[in-house]
Amino acid sequence: MAEPDVAQPDVAEPDVAQPDVVVVGMGPGGEELAGRLAAAGLDVVAVEARLVGGECPYFACLPTKMMLRAAGVLAEARRVPQLAGTSEVHPDWAPVADRIRDEATSSWDDTSAAQRFEAAGGRLLRGTARLTAPGEVAVGAQVLRPRLGIALNPGTEPAVPPVDGLPATPYWTNRDAVTTREVPQSLLVLGGGPVGAEFAQVFARFGSAVTIVEGGPHLLPRTEPEAAEPLQQAFARDGIDVRTGSHANAVTHDGTRFTAQLDSGTEHTAEKLLVATGRSTDLAGLGVAAVGLDDTAGTLPVDGRMRAADRLWAVGDVTGHGGFTHTSVHQARIAADDILGHAGEPADYRAMPAVTYTDPEVAAVGRTEQQARDEGRDVRTSTVAIPDTARGWIHRAGNDGAVKLVADARRGVLVGASVTAPAGGEMLSGLAVAVHAEVPVARLRSMIHAFPSFHRAFEPALQALHV
């Protein structure tokens, strides 16, 4: 007897679109890349699950520098008795919180950024993207199969260290610190890198009792010890308790306060706890294994044209070349040229600049002394203390700092430098040009430096180099 016909359920066909390019993630690099491609006339679909513009304008670069600017004004006012008379300072966080909402973040509304991209001809798709096959991206029920390829700018999320009990507590990340309406009475910061250092100084200058726990031998462990030492001295004057070479073994929260057990056996309590121990990208969630890439490596290796695989480009933090907006935008321009078929210079990271906007600022470019030695170079270094210079002596209060140069003696060029000083980030520019252009040290020594500028410290530093 024949089986009766059984109606088969309808299976919805996926909604497939075929633009020219799909850009996954609209952080600074993705925004730059998608905008350039759209302005060039390509049909570009950009996918973003959070805010167009990424972390930088809303929770990092812009609002944190507003916070630091305010904290710096307080510090300068407190220095008046050392230089110019008397002063009485009463910190108020309300103007800082209001300015962040009104000027930096538009209260975390990305409407204008989205409209700017769409005005350039792009299409914005809200949602979480996942690579499902080579040349294919899924966003919910929408499937995108771009004609030219896919570009990834997935950004990062705060990385939470494996500390017993920490995930169950209401700890802060940078996002919570930026959005707070109140300054905590006390703050424990896990991590003494740029993020941890900047927030620590801000809240200390607004009245918090701040402790930093850093596992490395000094603050800013990726920079030179000579660059970090003046900052550590400045932090001591700000009342910040810096515990280097320490890790938190366990964290608890009793509903009011955090308690952290350190591996030294000591115990620290605070009203708030800020986790600033790095950032990471969920490559497995992004689905990179579907295109043959390692989803456990933490980063995506790219070539000089930002290619991670066939018809797949990646820019920004995920490439592992520093979590900087300027890096991401630089890479985006290179990737845009490659997608558009334009010849251009490949990526060159020899003179990568980085600035921590504390007071004093800590700026660096190129290689550290240890990195240069690890590469087998014949290394020569020199260091000049900012207080020993004419401008440092004039500046007096808040004149912490030093300049360190790192040279390749065989080639007679600078391969790295660091500057810790007031406006150290601005001083870095000339050194970045020297490293990038490989200007001979002998030529640099013949320069005339304005007196009594901070950057005149480069002159004795260059003279002291045995190159």
Secondary structure, 3 states (H helix, E strand, C coil): CCCCCCCCCCCCCCEEECCCEEEECCCHHHHHHHHHHHHCCCCEEEEECCCCCCHHHHHCHHHHHHHHHHHHHHHHHHCHHHHCCCCCCCCCCHHHHHHHHHHHCCCCCCHHHHHHHHHCCCEEEECCEEEEECCEEEECCEEECCCCEEEECCCCEECCCCCECHHHCCCECHHHHHHCCCCCCEEEEECCCHHHHHHHHHHHHCCCEEEEEECCCCCCCCCCHHHHHHHHHHHHHCCCEEEECCCEEEEEECCCCEEEEECCCCEEEECEEEECCCEECCHHHHCHHHHCCCCCCCCCCCCCCCEEECCEEECCHHHCCCCCHHHHHHHHHHHHHHHCCCCCCCCCCCCCEEEECCCCEEEEEECCHHHHHHCCCCEEEEEEEHHHCHHHHHHCCCCCCEEEEEEECCCCEEEEEEEEECCHHHHHHHHHHHHHHCCEHHHHHCCCCCCCCHHHHHHHHHHCCCC
